[in-house]
């Protein structure tokens, strides 16, 4: 009887054989995706002709200089103020009830439409019109909202 195989010897590829296998796999990938390769070549050609490819290459080569400029711009006081304001506004928005915000925005939209209509009509508002408006439930509701808004704003400014 023959002896059992106990050791499997893997073939050792030379550098030339590795290169040949790599080239063969690239050729197979090209053969499987001709449309994609052609589209990529066309895109690169368009980018080259328009100068964008050169600009991208220059940007990649100058990445350290660009990073220094970007960081320098980001630490300027106006930029940091903008970021701090954006974060504070986002924090404030997280505390608001979305339904209330929706109602408020709807009311502002309707109010702007009515104000525009009144402005276009050119009607003058007299003192008696103001007295009469105070008895209107919608105006009274808005006045109460405004007064309480101002009260809360004042309390917030005191802190």
VMD Tcl script that builds the backbone (N, CA, C; Angstrom):
set m [mol new atoms 477]
animate dup $m
set s [atomselect $m all]
$s set {name element resname resid chain x y z} {
  {N N UNK 1 A 0.795 -1.190 0.000}
  {CA C UNK 1 A 0.000 0.000 0.000}
  {C C UNK 1 A 0.844 1.263 0.000}
  {N N UNK 2 A 0.273 2.297 -0.552}
  {CA C UNK 2 A 1.011 3.560 -0.624}
  {C C UNK 2 A 0.865 4.330 0.684}
  {N N UNK 3 A 1.832 5.186 0.925}
  {CA C UNK 3 A 1.779 5.995 2.134}
  {C C UNK 3 A 0.792 7.151 1.938}
  {N N UNK 4 A 0.051 7.525 2.989}
  {CA C UNK 4 A -0.881 8.642 2.857}
  {C C UNK 4 A -0.131 9.973 2.702}
  {N N UNK 5 A -0.791 10.912 2.000}
  {CA C UNK 5 A -0.206 12.234 1.809}
  {C C UNK 5 A -0.398 13.016 3.098}
  {N N UNK 6 A 0.689 13.516 3.639}
  {CA C UNK 6 A 0.607 14.261 4.896}
  {C C UNK 6 A 1.003 15.720 4.719}
  {N N UNK 7 A 1.594 16.055 3.616}
  {CA C UNK 7 A 2.056 17.414 3.411}
  {C C UNK 7 A 1.653 17.855 2.000}
  {N N UNK 8 A 0.943 19.012 1.967}
  {CA C UNK 8 A 0.545 19.561 0.679}
  {C C UNK 8 A 1.496 20.704 0.365}
  {N N UNK 9 A 2.113 20.622 -0.777}
  {CA C UNK 9 A 3.066 21.654 -1.174}
  {C C UNK 9 A 2.346 22.619 -2.108}
  {N N UNK 10 A 2.289 23.890 -1.663}
  {CA C UNK 10 A 1.663 24.911 -2.503}
  {C C UNK 10 A 2.696 25.386 -3.498}
  {N N UNK 11 A 2.261 25.549 -4.750}
  {CA C UNK 11 A 3.242 25.999 -5.735}
  {C C UNK 11 A 3.666 27.448 -5.449}
  {N N UNK 12 A 4.911 27.714 -5.566}
  {CA C UNK 12 A 5.457 29.041 -5.349}
  {C C UNK 12 A 5.519 29.737 -6.710}
  {N N UNK 13 A 4.810 30.866 -6.779}
  {CA C UNK 13 A 4.757 31.594 -8.040}
  {C C UNK 13 A 5.907 32.585 -8.120}
  {N N UNK 14 A 6.455 32.691 -9.298}
  {CA C UNK 14 A 7.504 33.688 -9.500}
  {C C UNK 14 A 6.840 35.052 -9.668}
  {N N UNK 15 A 7.642 36.080 -9.623}
  {CA C UNK 15 A 7.118 37.449 -9.776}
  {C C UNK 15 A 6.470 37.604 -11.148}
  {N N UNK 16 A 7.037 37.011 -12.151}
  {CA C UNK 16 A 6.487 37.083 -13.512}
  {C C UNK 16 A 5.130 36.392 -13.577}
  {N N UNK 17 A 4.982 35.252 -12.923}
  {CA C UNK 17 A 3.706 34.523 -12.933}
  {C C UNK 17 A 2.633 35.319 -12.176}
  {N N UNK 18 A 3.020 35.979 -11.079}
  {CA C UNK 18 A 2.067 36.823 -10.339}
  {C C UNK 18 A 1.586 37.982 -11.215}
  {N N UNK 19 A 2.514 38.606 -11.932}
  {CA C UNK 19 A 2.152 39.708 -12.824}
  {C C UNK 19 A 1.229 39.215 -13.936}
  {N N UNK 20 A 1.542 38.038 -14.486}
  {CA C UNK 20 A 0.702 37.486 -15.552}
  {C C UNK 20 A -0.720 37.224 -15.050}
  {N N UNK 21 A -0.852 36.702 -13.825}
  {CA C UNK 21 A -2.178 36.453 -13.250}
  {C C UNK 21 A -2.927 37.777 -13.026}
  {N N UNK 22 A -2.217 38.780 -12.558}
  {CA C UNK 22 A -2.837 40.087 -12.326}
  {C C UNK 22 A -3.322 40.683 -13.640}
  {N N UNK 23 A -2.490 40.619 -14.659}
  {CA C UNK 23 A -2.872 41.150 -15.974}
  {C C UNK 23 A -4.074 40.391 -16.520}
  {N N UNK 24 A -4.085 39.101 -16.348}
  {CA C UNK 24 A -5.202 38.276 -16.836}
  {C C UNK 24 A -6.505 38.633 -16.106}
  {N N UNK 25 A -6.430 38.860 -14.780}
  {CA C UNK 25 A -7.645 39.219 -14.041}
  {C C UNK 25 A -8.149 40.602 -14.459}
  {N N UNK 26 A -7.245 41.536 -14.743}
  {CA C UNK 26 A -7.651 42.864 -15.217}
  {C C UNK 26 A -8.309 42.747 -16.584}
  {N N UNK 27 A -7.750 41.951 -17.462}
  {CA C UNK 27 A -8.337 41.760 -18.798}
  {C C UNK 27 A -9.724 41.133 -18.692}
  {N N UNK 28 A -9.902 40.182 -17.781}
  {CA C UNK 28 A -11.223 39.571 -17.588}
  {C C UNK 28 A -12.228 40.596 -17.063}
  {N N UNK 29 A -11.800 41.451 -16.123}
  {CA C UNK 29 A -12.690 42.486 -15.597}
  {C C UNK 29 A -13.075 43.469 -16.694}
  {N N UNK 30 A -12.122 43.816 -17.565}
  {CA C UNK 30 A -12.417 44.702 -18.690}
  {C C UNK 30 A -13.415 44.060 -19.642}
  {N N UNK 31 A -13.244 42.787 -19.880}
  {CA C UNK 31 A -14.134 42.080 -20.815}
  {C C UNK 31 A -15.544 41.965 -20.243}
  {N N UNK 32 A -15.668 41.854 -18.933}
  {CA C UNK 32 A -16.992 41.726 -18.315}
  {C C UNK 32 A -17.729 43.062 -18.226}
  {N N UNK 33 A -17.017 44.200 -18.210}
  {CA C UNK 33 A -17.624 45.517 -18.010}
  {C C UNK 33 A -17.212 46.522 -19.087}
  {N N UNK 34 A -17.440 46.241 -20.359}
  {CA C UNK 34 A -16.957 47.186 -21.383}
  {C C UNK 34 A -17.680 48.534 -21.345}
  {N N UNK 35 A -18.998 48.545 -21.062}
  {CA C UNK 35 A -19.738 49.806 -21.054}
  {C C UNK 35 A -19.262 50.706 -19.920}
  {N N UNK 36 A -19.076 50.109 -18.758}
  {CA C UNK 36 A -18.621 50.884 -17.604}
  {C C UNK 36 A -17.225 51.447 -17.816}
  {N N UNK 37 A -16.347 50.659 -18.401}
  {CA C UNK 37 A -14.976 51.111 -18.659}
  {C C UNK 37 A -14.984 52.244 -19.679}
  {N N UNK 38 A -15.775 52.079 -20.735}
  {CA C UNK 38 A -15.851 53.126 -21.764}
  {C C UNK 38 A -16.437 54.413 -21.181}
  {N N UNK 39 A -17.473 54.300 -20.342}
  {CA C UNK 39 A -18.066 55.480 -19.717}
  {C C UNK 39 A -17.054 56.165 -18.805}
  {N N UNK 40 A -16.260 55.387 -18.081}
  {CA C UNK 40 A -15.244 55.945 -17.195}
  {C C UNK 40 A -14.174 56.680 -17.996}
  {N N UNK 41 A -13.765 56.082 -19.099}
  {CA C UNK 41 A -12.759 56.729 -19.952}
  {C C UNK 41 A -13.319 58.033 -20.519}
  {N N UNK 42 A -14.572 58.003 -20.957}
  {CA C UNK 42 A -15.195 59.217 -21.498}
  {C C UNK 42 A -15.274 60.300 -20.420}
  {N N UNK 43 A -15.660 59.910 -19.198}
  {CA C UNK 43 A -15.738 60.867 -18.090}
  {C C UNK 43 A -14.371 61.475 -17.806}
  {N N UNK 44 A -13.349 60.646 -17.746}
  {CA C UNK 44 A -11.997 61.151 -17.504}
  {C C UNK 44 A -11.558 62.096 -18.621}
  {N N UNK 45 A -11.908 61.762 -19.856}
  {CA C UNK 45 A -11.544 62.622 -20.983}
  {C C UNK 45 A -12.238 63.985 -20.866}
  {N N UNK 46 A -13.532 63.975 -20.514}
  {CA C UNK 46 A -14.273 65.237 -20.336}
  {C C UNK 46 A -13.681 66.064 -19.196}
  {N N UNK 47 A -13.357 65.399 -18.093}
  {CA C UNK 47 A -12.745 66.107 -16.963}
  {C C UNK 47 A -11.388 66.695 -17.348}
  {N N UNK 48 A -10.640 65.952 -18.148}
  {CA C UNK 48 A -9.335 66.423 -18.605}
  {C C UNK 48 A -9.488 67.628 -19.530}
  {N N UNK 49 A -10.390 67.533 -20.487}
  {CA C UNK 49 A -10.579 68.614 -21.455}
  {C C UNK 49 A -11.105 69.888 -20.794}
  {N N UNK 50 A -11.933 69.738 -19.765}
  {CA C UNK 50 A -12.486 70.924 -19.100}
  {C C UNK 50 A -11.520 71.526 -18.083}
  {N N UNK 51 A -10.438 70.821 -17.779}
  {CA C UNK 51 A -9.460 71.334 -16.822}
  {C C UNK 51 A -9.744 70.929 -15.383}
  {N N UNK 52 A -10.878 70.275 -15.160}
  {CA C UNK 52 A -11.240 69.874 -13.796}
  {C C UNK 52 A -10.286 68.811 -13.274}
  {N N UNK 53 A -9.900 67.885 -14.129}
  {CA C UNK 53 A -9.003 66.805 -13.702}
  {C C UNK 53 A -7.660 67.382 -13.248}
  {N N UNK 54 A -7.156 68.364 -13.987}
  {CA C UNK 54 A -5.907 69.010 -13.589}
  {C C UNK 54 A -6.043 69.719 -12.256}
  {N N UNK 55 A -7.182 70.384 -12.075}
  {CA C UNK 55 A -7.410 71.086 -10.806}
  {C C UNK 55 A -7.494 70.099 -9.648}
  {N N UNK 56 A -8.172 68.970 -9.871}
  {CA C UNK 56 A -8.266 67.950 -8.825}
  {C C UNK 56 A -6.892 67.377 -8.495}
  {N N UNK 57 A -6.111 67.111 -9.521}
  {CA C UNK 57 A -4.753 66.594 -9.285}
  {C C UNK 57 A -3.925 67.597 -8.497}
  {N N UNK 58 A -4.019 68.877 -8.868}
  {CA C UNK 58 A -3.277 69.909 -8.154}
  {C C UNK 58 A -3.750 70.010 -6.702}
  {N N UNK 59 A -5.066 69.885 -6.487}
  {CA C UNK 59 A -5.599 69.947 -5.119}
  {C C UNK 59 A -5.106 68.777 -4.285}
  {N N UNK 60 A -5.048 67.596 -4.892}
  {CA C UNK 60 A -4.558 66.420 -4.155}
  {C C UNK 60 A -3.077 66.589 -3.824}
  {N N UNK 61 A -2.313 67.109 -4.780}
  {CA C UNK 61 A -0.884 67.308 -4.534}
  {C C UNK 61 A -0.644 68.370 -3.468}
  {N N UNK 62 A -1.526 69.366 -3.390}
  {CA C UNK 62 A -1.357 70.456 -2.431}
  {C C UNK 62 A -2.237 70.275 -1.198}
  {N N UNK 63 A -2.552 69.036 -0.871}
  {CA C UNK 63 A -3.512 68.766 0.212}
  {C C UNK 63 A -3.094 69.370 1.545}
  {N N UNK 64 A -1.821 69.375 1.856}
  {CA C UNK 64 A -1.379 69.949 3.129}
  {C C UNK 64 A -1.597 71.457 3.154}
  {N N UNK 65 A -1.262 72.132 2.049}
  {CA C UNK 65 A -1.462 73.580 1.978}
  {C C UNK 65 A -2.944 73.924 2.060}
  {N N UNK 66 A -3.770 73.145 1.360}
  {CA C UNK 66 A -5.220 73.384 1.380}
  {C C UNK 66 A -5.769 73.153 2.784}
  {N N UNK 67 A -5.303 72.101 3.439}
  {CA C UNK 67 A -5.766 71.822 4.807}
  {C C UNK 67 A -5.403 72.969 5.750}
  {N N UNK 68 A -4.212 73.528 5.592}
  {CA C UNK 68 A -3.808 74.660 6.433}
  {C C UNK 68 A -4.720 75.862 6.198}
  {N N UNK 69 A -5.056 76.117 4.939}
  {CA C UNK 69 A -5.930 77.250 4.620}
  {C C UNK 69 A -7.315 77.033 5.209}
  {N N UNK 70 A -7.845 75.817 5.043}
  {CA C UNK 70 A -9.191 75.516 5.547}
  {C C UNK 70 A -9.232 75.657 7.064}
  {N N UNK 71 A -8.239 75.090 7.733}
  {CA C UNK 71 A -8.207 75.185 9.193}
  {C C UNK 71 A -8.060 76.647 9.615}
  {N N UNK 72 A -7.238 77.398 8.903}
  {CA C UNK 72 A -7.069 78.813 9.211}
  {C C UNK 72 A -8.368 79.587 9.069}
  {N N UNK 73 A -9.143 79.253 8.044}
  {CA C UNK 73 A -10.429 79.925 7.841}
  {C C UNK 73 A -11.449 79.504 8.894}
  {N N UNK 74 A -11.397 78.253 9.318}
  {CA C UNK 74 A -12.378 77.738 10.271}
  {C C UNK 74 A -12.220 78.338 11.663}
  {N N UNK 75 A -11.020 78.772 12.016}
  {CA C UNK 75 A -10.816 79.297 13.369}
  {C C UNK 75 A -10.968 80.816 13.435}
  {N N UNK 76 A -11.335 81.449 12.336}
  {CA C UNK 76 A -11.591 82.893 12.354}
  {C C UNK 76 A -12.828 83.167 13.207}
  {N N UNK 77 A -12.841 84.286 13.956}
  {CA C UNK 77 A -13.978 84.599 14.835}
  {C C UNK 77 A -15.345 84.601 14.135}
  {N N UNK 78 A -15.494 85.156 12.922}
  {CA C UNK 78 A -16.828 85.113 12.315}
  {C C UNK 78 A -17.326 83.687 12.066}
  {N N UNK 79 A -16.410 82.795 11.694}
  {CA C UNK 79 A -16.809 81.409 11.420}
  {C C UNK 79 A -17.166 80.701 12.720}
  {N N UNK 80 A -16.349 80.898 13.759}
  {CA C UNK 80 A -16.670 80.250 15.037}
  {C C UNK 80 A -17.955 80.819 15.621}
  {N N UNK 81 A -18.197 82.129 15.440}
  {CA C UNK 81 A -19.462 82.716 15.899}
  {C C UNK 81 A -20.641 82.081 15.174}
  {N N UNK 82 A -20.498 81.900 13.853}
  {CA C UNK 82 A -21.570 81.294 13.078}
  {C C UNK 82 A -21.856 79.869 13.577}
  {N N UNK 83 A -20.798 79.105 13.819}
  {CA C UNK 83 A -20.987 77.727 14.296}
  {C C UNK 83 A -21.642 77.707 15.670}
  {N N UNK 84 A -21.195 78.587 16.563}
  {CA C UNK 84 A -21.796 78.646 17.896}
  {C C UNK 84 A -23.264 79.044 17.822}
  {N N UNK 85 A -23.590 80.023 16.950}
  {CA C UNK 85 A -24.979 80.437 16.786}
  {C C UNK 85 A -25.830 79.307 16.208}
  {N N UNK 86 A -25.287 78.592 15.246}
  {CA C UNK 86 A -26.032 77.481 14.651}
  {C C UNK 86 A -26.295 76.389 15.690}
  {N N UNK 87 A -25.299 76.104 16.526}
  {CA C UNK 87 A -25.496 75.075 17.553}
  {C C UNK 87 A -26.504 75.541 18.597}
  {N N UNK 88 A -26.464 76.818 18.961}
  {CA C UNK 88 A -27.426 77.339 19.936}
  {C C UNK 88 A -28.838 77.313 19.357}
  {N N UNK 89 A -28.977 77.693 18.080}
  {CA C UNK 89 A -30.296 77.661 17.437}
  {C C UNK 89 A -30.812 76.233 17.346}
  {N N UNK 90 A -29.936 75.304 17.002}
  {CA C UNK 90 A -30.354 73.902 16.926}
  {C C UNK 90 A -30.761 73.390 18.307}
  {N N UNK 91 A -30.037 73.800 19.334}
  {CA C UNK 91 A -30.405 73.406 20.704}
  {C C UNK 91 A -31.754 73.964 21.097}
  {N N UNK 92 A -32.011 75.213 20.723}
  {CA C UNK 92 A -33.311 75.819 21.017}
  {C C UNK 92 A -34.439 75.116 20.276}
  {N N UNK 93 A -34.188 74.745 19.039}
  {CA C UNK 93 A -35.222 74.057 18.258}
  {C C UNK 93 A -35.563 72.688 18.841}
  {N N UNK 94 A -34.598 72.045 19.492}
  {CA C UNK 94 A -34.884 70.732 20.073}
  {C C UNK 94 A -35.836 70.839 21.260}
  {N N UNK 95 A -35.911 72.022 21.872}
  {CA C UNK 95 A -36.789 72.201 23.029}
  {C C UNK 95 A -38.219 72.570 22.632}
  {N N UNK 96 A -38.429 72.944 21.385}
  {CA C UNK 96 A -39.757 73.363 20.939}
  {C C UNK 96 A -40.620 72.168 20.566}
  {N N UNK 97 A -41.908 72.316 20.826}
  {CA C UNK 97 A -42.879 71.299 20.423}
  {C C UNK 97 A -43.117 71.449 18.920}
  {N N UNK 98 A -42.900 70.398 18.134}
  {CA C UNK 98 A -43.066 70.504 16.683}
  {C C UNK 98 A -44.478 70.936 16.269}
  {N N UNK 99 A -45.483 70.504 16.998}
  {CA C UNK 99 A -46.851 70.903 16.654}
  {C C UNK 99 A -47.050 72.400 16.846}
  {N N UNK 100 A -46.459 72.945 17.913}
  {CA C UNK 100 A -46.566 74.384 18.160}
  {C C UNK 100 A -45.830 75.153 17.069}
  {N N UNK 101 A -44.671 74.670 16.679}
  {CA C UNK 101 A -43.905 75.316 15.611}
  {C C UNK 101 A -44.694 75.285 14.299}
  {N N UNK 102 A -45.343 74.165 14.036}
  {CA C UNK 102 A -46.153 74.036 12.824}
  {C C UNK 102 A -47.313 75.031 12.838}
  {N N UNK 103 A -47.987 75.139 13.985}
  {CA C UNK 103 A -49.085 76.098 14.121}
  {C C UNK 103 A -48.584 77.523 13.934}
  {N N UNK 104 A -47.467 77.834 14.562}
  {CA C UNK 104 A -46.903 79.174 14.484}
  {C C UNK 104 A -46.535 79.526 13.042}
  {N N UNK 105 A -45.896 78.607 12.342}
  {CA C UNK 105 A -45.505 78.871 10.954}
  {C C UNK 105 A -46.736 79.024 10.057}
  {N N UNK 106 A -47.761 78.232 10.325}
  {CA C UNK 106 A -49.009 78.356 9.562}
  {C C UNK 106 A -49.634 79.722 9.810}
  {N N UNK 107 A -49.651 80.138 11.069}
  {CA C UNK 107 A -50.202 81.445 11.416}
  {C C UNK 107 A -49.417 82.578 10.790}
  {N N UNK 108 A -48.105 82.473 10.793}
  {CA C UNK 108 A -47.269 83.509 10.184}
  {C C UNK 108 A -47.547 83.586 8.686}
  {N N UNK 109 A -47.695 82.443 8.039}
  {CA C UNK 109 A -47.984 82.422 6.606}
  {C C UNK 109 A -49.315 83.090 6.305}
  {N N UNK 110 A -50.336 82.717 7.065}
  {CA C UNK 110 A -51.654 83.326 6.850}
  {C C UNK 110 A -51.612 84.820 7.144}
  {N N UNK 111 A -50.907 85.193 8.206}
  {CA C UNK 111 A -50.793 86.605 8.565}
  {C C UNK 111 A -50.090 87.408 7.477}
  {N N UNK 112 A -49.042 86.861 6.916}
  {CA C UNK 112 A -48.333 87.557 5.846}
  {C C UNK 112 A -49.214 87.704 4.601}
  {N N UNK 113 A -50.012 86.678 4.309}
  {CA C UNK 113 A -50.912 86.768 3.156}
  {C C UNK 113 A -51.952 87.866 3.374}
  {N N UNK 114 A -52.542 87.899 4.583}
  {CA C UNK 114 A -53.558 88.931 4.872}
  {C C UNK 114 A -52.935 90.317 4.890}
  {N N UNK 115 A -51.734 90.432 5.441}
  {CA C UNK 115 A -51.052 91.726 5.472}
  {C C UNK 115 A -50.749 92.208 4.057}
  {N N UNK 116 A -50.350 91.291 3.192}
  {CA C UNK 116 A -50.073 91.651 1.797}
  {C C UNK 116 A -51.349 92.116 1.099}
  {N N UNK 117 A -52.452 91.392 1.341}
  {CA C UNK 117 A -53.742 91.783 0.746}
  {C C UNK 117 A -54.147 93.182 1.215}
  {N N UNK 118 A -54.008 93.441 2.515}
  {CA C UNK 118 A -54.386 94.742 3.067}
  {C C UNK 118 A -53.485 95.844 2.522}
  {N N UNK 119 A -52.216 95.537 2.370}
  {CA C UNK 119 A -51.275 96.516 1.838}
  {C C UNK 119 A -51.618 96.865 0.393}
  {N N UNK 120 A -52.005 95.872 -0.373}
  {CA C UNK 120 A -52.367 96.098 -1.781}
  {C C UNK 120 A -53.680 96.886 -1.904}
  {N N UNK 121 A -54.602 96.668 -0.967}
  {CA C UNK 121 A -55.892 97.353 -1.055}
  {C C UNK 121 A -55.750 98.841 -0.728}
  {N N UNK 122 A -54.757 99.191 0.074}
  {CA C UNK 122 A -54.518 100.591 0.390}
  {C C UNK 122 A -55.501 101.190 1.380}
  {N N UNK 123 A -56.269 100.348 2.074}
  {CA C UNK 123 A -57.238 100.854 3.059}
  {C C UNK 123 A -56.498 101.449 4.252}
  {N N UNK 124 A -57.017 102.570 4.743}
  {CA C UNK 124 A -56.438 103.192 5.920}
  {C C UNK 124 A -57.116 102.615 7.158}
  {N N UNK 125 A -56.343 102.506 8.221}
  {CA C UNK 125 A -56.853 101.985 9.485}
  {C C UNK 125 A -57.012 103.164 10.434}
  {N N UNK 126 A -58.215 103.322 10.943}
  {CA C UNK 126 A -58.494 104.403 11.877}
  {C C UNK 126 A -58.512 103.906 13.309}
  {N N UNK 127 A -58.673 104.824 14.245}
  {CA C UNK 127 A -58.685 104.497 15.668}
  {C C UNK 127 A -59.857 103.593 16.020}
  {N N UNK 128 A -61.002 103.812 15.374}
  {CA C UNK 128 A -62.164 102.958 15.643}
  {C C UNK 128 A -61.950 101.555 15.097}
  {N N UNK 129 A -61.216 101.452 13.986}
  {CA C UNK 129 A -60.880 100.124 13.447}
  {C C UNK 129 A -60.003 99.352 14.434}
  {N N UNK 130 A -59.088 100.053 15.102}
  {CA C UNK 130 A -58.234 99.400 16.102}
  {C C UNK 130 A -59.056 98.916 17.295}
  {N N UNK 131 A -59.978 99.744 17.768}
  {CA C UNK 131 A -60.833 99.366 18.901}
  {C C UNK 131 A -61.685 98.157 18.538}
  {N N UNK 132 A -62.203 98.170 17.323}
  {CA C UNK 132 A -63.042 97.066 16.851}
  {C C UNK 132 A -62.200 95.786 16.706}
  {N N UNK 133 A -60.941 95.941 16.269}
  {CA C UNK 133 A -60.062 94.787 16.064}
  {C C UNK 133 A -59.748 94.088 17.380}
  {N N UNK 134 A -59.691 94.848 18.469}
  {CA C UNK 134 A -59.385 94.236 19.760}
  {C C UNK 134 A -60.471 93.263 20.206}
  {N N UNK 135 A -61.699 93.443 19.709}
  {CA C UNK 135 A -62.786 92.529 20.066}
  {C C UNK 135 A -62.810 91.285 19.178}
  {N N UNK 136 A -62.021 91.300 18.096}
  {CA C UNK 136 A -61.948 90.136 17.197}
  {C C UNK 136 A -61.207 89.011 17.935}
  {N N UNK 137 A -61.815 87.808 18.034}
  {CA C UNK 137 A -61.178 86.712 18.783}
  {C C UNK 137 A -59.807 86.302 18.224}
  {N N UNK 138 A -59.636 86.358 16.896}
  {CA C UNK 138 A -58.341 85.983 16.315}
  {C C UNK 138 A -57.256 86.980 16.693}
  {N N UNK 139 A -57.598 88.266 16.628}
  {CA C UNK 139 A -56.628 89.302 16.993}
  {C C UNK 139 A -56.344 89.235 18.491}
  {N N UNK 140 A -57.378 89.003 19.294}
  {CA C UNK 140 A -57.202 88.897 20.736}
  {C C UNK 140 A -56.280 87.719 21.070}
  {N N UNK 141 A -56.462 86.604 20.367}
  {CA C UNK 141 A -55.626 85.422 20.595}
  {C C UNK 141 A -54.167 85.746 20.249}
  {N N UNK 142 A -53.952 86.432 19.118}
  {CA C UNK 142 A -52.599 86.792 18.700}
  {C C UNK 142 A -51.972 87.791 19.665}
  {N N UNK 143 A -52.780 88.742 20.173}
  {CA C UNK 143 A -52.264 89.720 21.126}
  {C C UNK 143 A -51.843 89.019 22.420}
  {N N UNK 144 A -52.680 88.100 22.900}
  {CA C UNK 144 A -52.327 87.346 24.102}
  {C C UNK 144 A -51.064 86.529 23.891}
  {N N UNK 145 A -50.947 85.912 22.739}
  {CA C UNK 145 A -49.749 85.131 22.404}
  {C C UNK 145 A -48.531 86.043 22.413}
  {N N UNK 146 A -48.656 87.212 21.771}
  {CA C UNK 146 A -47.544 88.158 21.699}
  {C C UNK 146 A -47.130 88.667 23.062}
  {N N UNK 147 A -48.105 88.982 23.903}
  {CA C UNK 147 A -47.805 89.490 25.247}
  {C C UNK 147 A -47.069 88.422 26.057}
  {N N UNK 148 A -47.560 87.168 25.987}
  {CA C UNK 148 A -46.893 86.091 26.718}
  {C C UNK 148 A -45.527 85.768 26.127}
  {N N UNK 149 A -45.396 85.893 24.818}
  {CA C UNK 149 A -44.094 85.699 24.179}
  {C C UNK 149 A -43.107 86.743 24.693}
  {N N UNK 150 A -43.533 87.991 24.756}
  {CA C UNK 150 A -42.672 89.054 25.257}
  {C C UNK 150 A -42.329 88.845 26.728}
  {N N UNK 151 A -43.292 88.354 27.512}
  {CA C UNK 151 A -43.055 88.081 28.934}
  {C C UNK 151 A -41.981 86.991 29.090}
  {N N UNK 152 A -42.112 85.909 28.330}
  {CA C UNK 152 A -41.113 84.829 28.382}
  {C C UNK 152 A -39.759 85.281 27.883}
  {N N UNK 153 A -39.749 86.099 26.843}
  {CA C UNK 153 A -38.488 86.632 26.311}
  {C C UNK 153 A -37.794 87.483 27.377}
  {N N UNK 154 A -38.573 88.303 28.058}
  {CA C UNK 154 A -37.999 89.136 29.125}
  {C C UNK 154 A -37.431 88.294 30.260}
  {N N UNK 155 A -38.155 87.244 30.631}
  {CA C UNK 155 A -37.658 86.358 31.688}
  {C C UNK 155 A -36.364 85.689 31.242}
  {N N UNK 156 A -36.314 85.275 29.989}
  {CA C UNK 156 A -35.103 84.635 29.481}
  {C C UNK 156 A -33.926 85.601 29.431}
  {N N UNK 157 A -34.187 86.843 29.131}
  {CA C UNK 157 A -33.107 87.838 29.064}
  {C C UNK 157 A -32.586 88.200 30.447}
  {N N UNK 158 A -33.428 88.028 31.476}
  {CA C UNK 158 A -33.032 88.348 32.848}
  {C C UNK 158 A -32.013 87.354 33.361}
  {N N UNK 159 A -32.087 86.100 32.920}
  {CA C UNK 159 A -31.214 85.039 33.439}
  {C C UNK 159 A -29.792 85.190 32.992}
}
mol reanalyze $m
mol bondsrecalc $m
mol representation Tube
mol addrep $m
